[in-house]
């Protein structure tokens, strides 16, 4: 595909890097000349310096022949105008990043569709959704729903008391065949792999499982984890992610939000109805104690500073908080953050990539999730009539070694993938794949 990305920093660059690996032709439009020179010196990406709301700049980027235009500038007004202009100039599909919740309302979304926008992305809104899910399934370090919750991705770190330690994948499948789950991937010592039958589970493994919702309690037990009750939650950072998260949780939980900007605290007080807003700097340990950190069940750090989020989560752990979630914008820090004790990581670049990449696949995709801390995607395909995946049972398909079919939903029912299962037209199929496996998987579903 010919793809044009309008950005003004790291999100646009991360998207370009994620997409160029799939052999798309990428052009980046960015106002920062020095940044683009650096990009050109380290990649084969085409770059154009300029404002993406300029028709002459968009014409230089050849948007009239673009299959997809993605605008992820921090200013949503630029993104919306870029998308509208690009569509008028001939782009087949346009996606715009937005920041305000108003723009995601059904009424406003319909207006933007009439103007030519094909999709709206709010990483902050999706981040708040993920945080809410992580608090509900708090034994998991990462979770994601497919087919309206009929299947779930569940990631757990194996503790010393895990029942499956020292057993092979094949032994676990045989011993616990009454539990509806499939091990999709294992992340061990900075290496991610699709497990084979003779691979042995080890302490510290991060195990990605696709399961039916009713089996989650059993998965938690097998991993040596425990689901905890969460009532008191402290949120550090009153920016978009913190504000949306607090709004979603304040009716059900006791929320205390710490924000060091007085002006932003006033805005939060007007926006939130039940949450307690405190004007404070969470890096102050004495202050955290004064604000009752020891009584908190969960601690969420979502400031604009990655280092602050990591450090305050570690401080919360030292005070005995059971569940910590950090917004980590530097992707290189994700693996380190998980290994030093932070439970769950949120990254807006990966959120944006998850949303955008599905538009670049030839096969029909319902949802796609770029997993945190590992170089893998989990994709929900809609099966087209005549697709190669419908011609043989799963065990006879020529699946690449770096991909695995995990689960299927059909007519409202969900199934865990087995060797003899026959996929049919209109099924929704969940597949986990490393980047090298995506092209081969896509061909099976095209």
N, C-alpha and C positions, 0 to 999 in steps of 0.2 A: 504493500500500500504506500501511497504518497501521503505523508503526514506532516503538517505544519504545527509547530508548538510555539505559542506566544507565552513568554515567561519573563520574570525579572529576578531570577535567582535559582535556588537549589531545587525547588519542586519541578520546574521546567526541565532542568538538567537531568534530574533523576528519572523523569518520565522518558526523556530522550534515550538515556542509557538502557532503560528497561525495554524499550521498543526496538532499538537498533539491533539488539541481540536476536530478534526474530526476523531479521533481514528486511525491515521496512526502510523506505527512503525518508529520512528525517531532515526537516529544515527547522532551525530554531530562529525565532525573531525575538530579539532582546535589546533593550536600550543601552546596555552596558558593553561598550566596545572592548574594554580590557578583559572582561570575563569571557567574551566570545573568542578573543584571540587565544586565550588559555584553552578553551574548549577545542578549537581547531588544531592546536598543537598536540593534543592528546587523543584525537578521534577523527573519524572520517565524516563527521556531521557537517552539513552545510549550514552556515550561519549568516544572518542578515542583521546588521545593526539598525535599530529604528523603533518607532512607535507603531504598535500593531493596529492602532486606530486610524492610521494613515493609509488611504487607498493605494497610494503609490508604493508604499512599503509592502502591502499585501500582494500587489501585482508583481513586485520583484520576487516575492516568495512563491509566485505561480499558484495562488490559491484556487484559480479557476480549474486547475487539474487535480486539486487535492481531494483525496478520498476522505480525509478527516482533518479538521482544524480544532486544536485544543488550546484554549486560552486560560492560563493559570496564574496570571499576574495577581499581586496582592489586592489591587483595587478592583472590586467586582464590576464597577461601572465600565472600566476599560475592557474587561472580559466580555461583558454583554454586548458592548458596541462592536468589539472585534468579531464576535460570533455572527452578529447581524450583518455586518459588512461583508464578511467572508462568504456567507451564504448567498448574498446578493451578487457577489462576484463569481459564483459558480461552484463553491465547495460543496461536496456531496453531503457531508455531515459535520456539524459543529457542536462542541461541548464547551461550556463556560463554568468557571469556578465562581461561586458566590459565597458571601460571608454572612448576610443577614437572613434570619429565619423567615422573614416576610416573603422573600423571593422563592422560598420552597413551598409556599402554600399552594394548594391546587388551583385557585383562581389566578394567581400571578403566573404560575407555571404555564397555564393554558395561553395566557397572553404572549409569553415568550415563545411558545411553540408557534403561534400565529406569525411571529416575527422571524421564524426560521431557526430558532435554537432547538437542537435535538436532545440535549441533555444538560442538566445542571448538577454541579458537584459542590458539596460543602464538606471538606475534610473535617471541619470542626464538629458538624452535626453527626457525621459517621463516627468520629472519635467518641463523642458523648454516648452514642448508641452502644459502642463496644465496651465502654466503661460500665454502663448499666448492666450489660450481659455478664461481664466479669464479676460483678458483685452478686448477681443471682447465682451463677455457677462458680463460686469463689474457690473451689478446689482446683479449678482449671487455670492454667497460666494463659491460655488463649482459647477462645471459643468462637464458633460461627455457625449460623443456622442455614440450612438449605431446604428448599421446597416448603417454605412456611413453617420450618421447625420439625418437619417429618424426619429429617436426618440432621445430625449435628457433628461438627468437627470439635474435638475435645483434645487439648494438649495437657499432659501431666508430666511432672518430673518425678522419677522413681526415687522414693525415699528408702531408708534402710529397712523399713518394715514391709516393703512391697512383697506380696505373695509371689509375683512372677520373676523375681530376681533369680538369676542362675538357670532359668529355663529357656529353651529355644522357642522361637515363634511357633513352630509346628507343635510343640508340646502344649503351649498355652492354648492354641486353637483347639486341640483335641480335648484338653481338660475342661475348658470353659466354653464348649460349643453351644451350651444352653444360653449363653449371653450374646446378644445381638451386637457385635462390634467387629471391626476389621482394623488391624494395625496398618496405617498408611505410610508412616515414615518414622525414622529415629534420628535425632540430632545428638551426636556424641563427640565431645572434644572438638568443636568447631567443624565437624563433618556431618553432612546430612546424607542419608541413604535410604533407599526403599528396601526394607528387610526381606531376606529370603528365609526359608523354613528353618535353616540351621543356625541363624543368627541368635545370639544369646543376650537376654536383657541384663543390663548392668546398672549398678547404683549411679544416680545422677543423669541417666538417660532422659532426654526430653522426648516423650513418645506421643506421636500424633495419631489419634484414633478417630474413625468415623463410626458413629453409633446411632441407635434409636434412642429417643429421650428417656424411655423407661429403663434403659440399661445403664444410665449414668451413675447411679448409686453403686452398682457393681464395679464399674470402671474405677471409681474413686477408691473403693475398698482394695482392689487388686494393686493399685499404685502406691498404697500406704498413706494416702492423703485422707483428710477429713473435711467434710463440708462444715463451715462454721456459720453461726447466726450473726448477722450484721444488722446493727441498729444505729450505732453512732459512727458518723463519717466526717472526717476532716478533709477539706479540699484546700489546697494551696494554689493560689492563682485565680484571679477573677476575670481573666480574658475570655475569649469566646468559648473555648472548651470548658473552662470551669463554670462559666455562667450557665451554659446550656445543660451541663451535667447536674448542677445544683437544682435547676428548674425541674428537671425530670425526676429527681429523687426526693425533693423536699416534702412531698405529700406522704411518702411512705417511710422515710428515715429521718433521724435527727441529723441535720446537716449544719456544720459550722464551716464557713469559708473565710480564709485569711488572705487579705490583699493589702499590699503596702502602699498603694496609691489612694490618697483620700478621695480624689475625684471619682475614681472607679468604684470606690466603696459606696459613694452616694448613688451612683447609677445602679449598683447591685441591690441596694436597699429598696429602690423604687421598683426594680424588676422582679425581685424575689418576695414571696409572701410569708413563707414559714422558716426559711433558712436564717441562721444567725450570721451576720456579716461583721468581721473584726478587722479593723485597720491595724495590720501588724506585719512584720518581716519574719517569715517562718524560719529563717536561718539562725535566729536567736533561740538557743536551747532553753534558756530560762523561761522565755515567753511561751514556748511550746508546752512546757510543764504547767505554766499558769493557765493555759487554755485547755488543759485536760487531755493532753495527748495520751496519757496512760489509760484513759477510759475509752479510747477509740477502738472500734473493731476494724476500721479500714481507713487508709490514708492515701489520698490522691494528689499527686503533685503535677500541675499542668501550667506552670509559669512559662514565659517565653525563653527561659534559660535552662538548657539541658542539664548543666552541672548542678544548678540549684535543685532541680527535680530529683536527680540521683542522690545527692547528699541528704536532702530532707527525708527521702524515703528510707535511707539507711539509718538516719536518726530515729525515725518512727519505729523501725524494726528494733533498734536498741532499747526503746521504751516498751516493747512487747506487743506492738500492733501486729495483728495476724495477717492482714492483707494489704499489700502496697502496690500502687499502680503509678507509673511515671510516664510522662510525655518526654520521649527521647527523640530529638530531631536529627541528631548525628547518627546515621545508620551504623557507623563503625563502633558505636558505643553499645549497641543493643545486646550483642552476645556477652560482652563484659558485664553489663548491668544485670542480666539474668544470672550470671555465674556468681556475682557477689551478694546475691540475696534478695534483689527486688523481684517481686512475684510476677508482675505483668508489665509489658511495655506497649505504649501507644506511639505510633509514628505517622505523621500526617503525609509524608512522601509516599509511604507504602499504601496508605489509604487511598490517595489520589491515583496511584498506579493500579490498584485493584479495580477501581472504577473505570479507568480509561482503557486498560489493556483488553477488556472484553470486547470493546468496539473494533479492535484490530484483528480479531480472529475470524476466519472464513466460516467456521462452523457456528451454529446458533448457540449462544451462551446466555443462560439466565443470570448467573452470578459468578464472580471470580474474586478470590481472596489471595493477596500476596502475603505470605506468612511472615511474621516478625522474627528476625534473627536468623532465618534460614533462607537459602536461595531456592524457593519452591513456590508453586502456585497450586491452589486447589480450585477446580473449575466445575461448575454445574452446566452440562451440555443438554440441550433439547435435541432429541434424536429425529433427524429428518428421514422421510421415506427413502429407501434405497441406500442409506448410509452403510458403509462396510461393516460397522459394528453390529448390524442386525443380521448378518449372514451366517454367523457361527456362535456357539456358546462362548462365554468369556474365556474359558480355559484354552480354547483353540484360536483365539484372536492373536495376531502378531503384535502384541503390546511391547513397546520398548522397555528395556530393563529399568529405565529411570522414570517409570510412570506406573500407576496402579489404579484400577477401577475399584472404588470403595463401596458405593451404594447406589441404589436405584429407587426412584419413586414412580408409581404407575397408578393412575386412577385414584389418587388419594392415599394409597398404601405405600409403605416403604419396605425395602429389602436390602439386606447386607449382601454384597457381591460374593458369589461362589463360582467355582470353576464351571459348573454345569448350568448356570443361569443364562437364559436367552434374552438378550435385550431386544425390545420391539420399538417400532415407530411411535413417536410422541412420548416415550419414556424420558424422564430426567435422570441423567447419570452423573454422579460425582466422581471426579478423577483428580488424584494428586500427581503432579509431575514436576520434575526438575526442569530448568530451562531447556536443556538439550532434548528433552522428550516431548515438548509441546508440539513441534511440527508434525511428528509421527502420529501423535494422539489426534491432532486436528484433522488429519487425513482420514482417520477412522470414522469421524463424525460428520465429515463434509458431504 
